[in-house]
Amino acid sequence: MGVDVQGVRAKLDWFKTVILPHEAALRGRLRRILPTGHELEDMVAEVLTRAYATENWTNVTTGRAYLFTIARNLVIDDA
């Protein structure tokens, strides 16, 4: 079973153009909504990891909203 190099490249390009430009905004939002004592950088890393791991990445066109939704759900799950 071979690796789909074009698929990997396409997903990486999507991540770099649709998701990563919103990392600073995500960090700012998490800084405001995270309860005291939570590690900001760990949560940012978790949100970005989950965004990259999504199987339906081709359907995600609004990276900012997608990241904020993941972040909100993680904060709720953590509470």
C-alpha positions in Angstrom: 0.0 0.0 0.0 1.6 3.3 -1.1 1.3 6.7 0.2 -0.9 9.1 -1.8 1.7 11.9 -2.1 -0.6 14.2 -4.0 -3.3 13.8 -1.3 -0.8 14.5 1.4 0.4 17.6 -0.4 -3.1 18.8 -1.0 -4.0 18.5 2.6 -0.8 20.2 3.7 -1.5 23.1 1.3 -5.0 23.3 2.6 -3.7 23.5 6.2 -1.1 26.1 5.3 -3.6 28.4 3.4 -7.0 27.8 5.2 -6.0 27.0 8.8 -2.6 28.4 9.8 -3.3 32.0 8.9 -5.8 32.0 11.8 -3.4 30.7 14.5 -2.9 34.1 16.1 -6.6 34.8 16.2 -7.1 31.4 17.7 -4.5 32.1 20.4 -6.2 35.4 21.2 -9.6 33.7 21.5 -8.3 30.9 23.7 -6.5 33.5 25.9 -10.0 35.0 26.6 -12.1 31.9 27.0 -9.7 29.4 28.7 -10.3 29.0 32.5 -7.5 30.0 34.8 -4.8 27.3 35.0 -5.1 25.9 31.5 -2.0 25.9 29.4 -2.6 28.1 26.3 0.0 26.6 24.1 -1.2 23.0 24.8 -4.7 24.0 23.8 -3.6 25.8 20.6 -1.6 22.7 19.7 -4.6 20.4 20.4 -6.9 22.5 18.2 -4.4 22.6 15.3 -3.9 18.9 15.6 -7.6 18.2 15.5 -8.0 20.5 12.5 -5.3 18.7 10.6 -6.7 15.3 11.6 -10.2 16.0 10.1 -11.2 13.6 7.4 -13.5 16.0 5.6 -10.9 18.7 5.3 -12.0 19.5 1.7 -15.3 20.7 3.0 -13.6 23.2 5.4 -13.3 26.6 3.6 -13.6 29.0 6.6 -10.6 28.1 8.7 -11.2 30.8 11.4 -14.7 29.6 12.2 -13.6 25.9 12.1 -10.7 26.5 14.5 -12.9 28.6 16.9 -15.6 25.8 16.8 -13.0 23.1 17.7 -11.6 25.4 20.5 -15.0 26.1 21.9 -15.9 22.4 21.9 -12.6 21.5 23.6 -13.2 24.1 26.4 -16.7 22.8 26.9 -15.5 19.2 27.0 -12.8 20.2 29.5 -15.2 21.9 31.9 
